[in-house]
Amino acid sequence: MGWFRSDDSASQRRIPGHLRKHYFELRECQRAYGDAVEKLDQRTRRNRLLMQEAVRLRVEFGALARISRSGSAVFDRIVVLLNQQNERSRPYPSATSKP
């Protein structure tokens, strides 16, 4: 971004000499401000997409955690049933079984 552009030449004739420098400084600040706003908009869009992804992952992992917990409970129940079956099939009582 240069200080002087072809579109500025017409404006240069209408602006008094002692204000020209300030006019071009103002134009450059406006351009820089526009660039900063555009970068902020891009970051905001990117952050919004990242937040949507985070929510999606949280929901997905929440479902996996529920499945895991219920799967763990099912697994624990299977182990208990297998242990009971093993207790019944033993020819002699174990030290942990109740008479």
Phi, psi and omega per residue, in radians:
M1 nan 1.931 -3.130
G2 -1.564 2.915 3.131
W3 -1.320 -0.581 -3.087
F4 -2.035 2.247 3.081
R5 -2.174 2.876 -3.115
S6 -1.111 -0.575 3.136
D7 -1.264 -0.282 -3.138
D8 -1.455 -0.263 -3.048
S9 -1.158 -0.654 3.118
A10 -1.192 -0.706 3.130
S11 -1.169 -0.526 -3.094
Q12 -1.083 -0.615 -3.118
R13 -1.263 -0.521 -3.087
R14 -1.484 -0.278 -3.075
I15 -1.664 2.290 3.095
P16 -1.045 2.574 -3.051
G17 -0.930 -0.731 -3.078
H18 -1.263 -0.206 3.129
L19 -1.848 -0.175 -3.093
R20 -0.995 -0.802 -3.121
K21 -1.022 -0.783 -3.129
H22 -1.168 -0.637 3.124
Y23 -1.079 -0.820 -3.116
F24 -1.224 -0.608 3.043
E25 -1.091 -0.733 3.106
L26 -1.099 -0.761 3.119
R27 -1.072 -0.737 3.133
E28 -1.142 -0.708 3.092
C29 -1.113 -0.686 3.112
Q30 -1.119 -0.712 3.088
R31 -1.113 -0.794 3.133
A32 -1.090 -0.696 3.109
Y33 -1.110 -0.748 3.100
G34 -1.064 -0.731 3.097
D35 -1.108 -0.738 -3.137
A36 -1.126 -0.718 3.121
V37 -1.116 -0.712 3.123
E38 -1.109 -0.752 3.104
K39 -1.097 -0.718 3.112
L40 -1.107 -0.724 3.098
D41 -1.066 -0.738 3.118
Q42 -1.102 -0.760 3.121
R43 -1.129 -0.687 3.121
T44 -1.100 -0.777 3.094
R45 -1.084 -0.769 3.134
R46 -1.109 -0.762 3.118
N47 -1.110 -0.673 3.118
R48 -1.105 -0.735 3.102
L49 -1.130 -0.700 3.116
L50 -1.138 -0.676 3.110
M51 -1.160 -0.699 3.094
Q52 -1.076 -0.728 3.117
E53 -1.131 -0.708 3.127
A54 -1.105 -0.727 3.117
V55 -1.125 -0.755 3.138
R56 -1.065 -0.772 3.136
L57 -1.165 -0.666 3.122
R58 -1.105 -0.733 3.105
V59 -1.124 -0.793 -3.123
E60 -1.096 -0.801 -3.138
F61 -1.235 -0.531 3.049
G62 -1.096 -0.740 3.094
A63 -1.128 -0.729 3.109
L64 -1.107 -0.667 3.132
A65 -1.148 -0.718 3.108
R66 -1.114 -0.743 3.106
I67 -1.090 -0.751 -3.130
S68 -1.096 -0.773 3.133
R69 -1.118 -0.782 -3.140
S70 -1.200 -0.642 3.077
G71 -1.110 -0.658 3.111
S72 -1.156 -0.719 3.116
A73 -1.116 -0.711 3.110
V74 -1.119 -0.769 3.124
F75 -1.065 -0.781 3.110
D76 -1.050 -0.719 3.134
R77 -1.135 -0.699 3.104
I78 -1.091 -0.748 3.122
V79 -1.067 -0.750 3.119
V80 -1.080 -0.804 3.137
L81 -1.102 -0.723 3.104
L82 -1.118 -0.715 3.095
N83 -1.087 -0.732 3.105
Q84 -1.098 -0.741 3.117
Q85 -1.088 -0.742 3.104
N86 -1.101 -0.683 3.124
E87 -1.085 -0.724 -3.111
R88 -1.222 -0.558 -3.062
S89 -1.483 -0.147 -3.132
R90 -1.272 2.450 3.122
P91 -1.306 -0.345 -3.133
Y92 -2.271 2.634 -3.126
P93 -1.244 2.508 3.117
S94 -1.552 2.948 -3.109
A95 -1.226 -0.436 -3.099
T96 -1.551 -0.288 -3.109
S97 -1.387 2.576 3.138
K98 -1.566 2.471 -3.125
P99 -1.240 nan nan
